[in-house]
Amino acid sequence: MTKSVEQLVQTLDKETEIYSDLLELAKSKREVIKAQDIDKLEAMVSEEQGLVVTLFKLEEIREKVVDKIMRDEKLDFVENVTQLAQLLKSDERQKILESKSKLMVIIKNVTEETKFNGRLLEDKLELINFNIGLLAQTGEDSGIYGKRAGNEENERKNLFDARV
């Protein structure tokens, strides 16, 4: 296996590792969202952002390694890593496709967990907005006195007195 192919496999494996960390963080985030612990949630989002920055750097490295492999193999264009792997030797192809497969599985899991957490956050926000709306309505109806407050009370008494 060439050095460039080894670097590609290592990069894919490192990306899988980072996505695994993101998955664990997303699972922990679920409980924090349920508990409505904003401070912990902010800390987790900061940690998540750091991992995403690392993923961007790994993506750049992966692109450079793929370019190097293409130059070494005298390839003009490949659409993706799978297509590149298909053009390489059997042992190199197998290693690349194994690493890519693991990466794709973990990315799918992270995506599902993130979507679930997003829905959970939306539900919590709707509940908070509903509660705020209820509090605002009761606040408007009770405890506010206007000029007509005394007149309305008198009108009610007069109406009651008139029917008796």
C-alpha positions, 0 to 999 in steps of 0.5 A, spaced: 500 500 500 502 506 498 504 512 503 498 516 500 493 511 500 495 510 507 494 517 509 487 517 506 485 511 510 488 514 516 484 521 514 478 517 513 479 513 520 480 520 524 474 523 521 470 517 523 473 518 530 471 525 530 464 523 528 464 518 534 465 524 539 460 528 535 455 522 536 456 521 543 456 529 544 449 528 541 446 523 545 448 527 551 445 533 549 439 529 548 438 529 556 441 536 557 435 538 552 430 534 556 433 537 563 433 544 560 440 546 562 442 552 558 449 552 561 450 545 559 447 546 552 452 552 551 458 548 553 456 542 549 455 546 543 462 550 543 465 543 544 461 541 538 463 547 534 471 545 536 469 538 533 466 541 526 472 545 525 477 539 526 472 536 521 473 541 516 481 541 517 481 533 516 476 534 509 482 539 507 487 534 508 483 528 505 482 533 498 490 534 498 491 526 499 486 524 494 489 529 489 496 526 490 493 519 489 490 522 483 497 525 480 501 518 482 496 514 479 495 519 473 488 520 473 484 526 471 478 526 474 474 522 480 467 524 482 468 521 489 473 516 494 469 510 492 470 512 484 478 513 486 478 506 490 475 502 484 481 505 480 486 502 485 489 495 487 485 490 490 488 491 497 488 499 497 481 499 494 479 494 500 482 498 505 479 505 503 472 502 502 472 499 509 474 506 512 469 509 508 463 505 510 465 506 517 465 513 516 458 513 512 455 509 518 457 514 523 455 520 519 448 517 518 447 516 526 450 523 527 445 525 522 439 522 525 441 524 532 442 531 530 435 531 527 432 528 533 435 533 538 432 538 533 425 536 534 426 535 541 429 543 542 423 545 537 418 542 542 421 545 548 421 552 545 413 551 543 412 549 550 416 555 553 412 559 548 405 556 550 407 558 557 409 565 556 403 566 552 398 563 557 402 568 562 401 574 558 394 572 557 392 572 565 397 578 566 392 582 561 386 580 564 387 580 571 391 586 575 390 591 570 385 597 572 382 602 567 377 608 568 371 604 567 373 598 572 368 602 577 363 603 572 362 596 569 361 593 576 356 598 577 353 597 571 353 589 573 349 591 579 344 595 576 343 590 571 342 585 577 338 589 581 333 591 575 332 583 574 330 582 581 
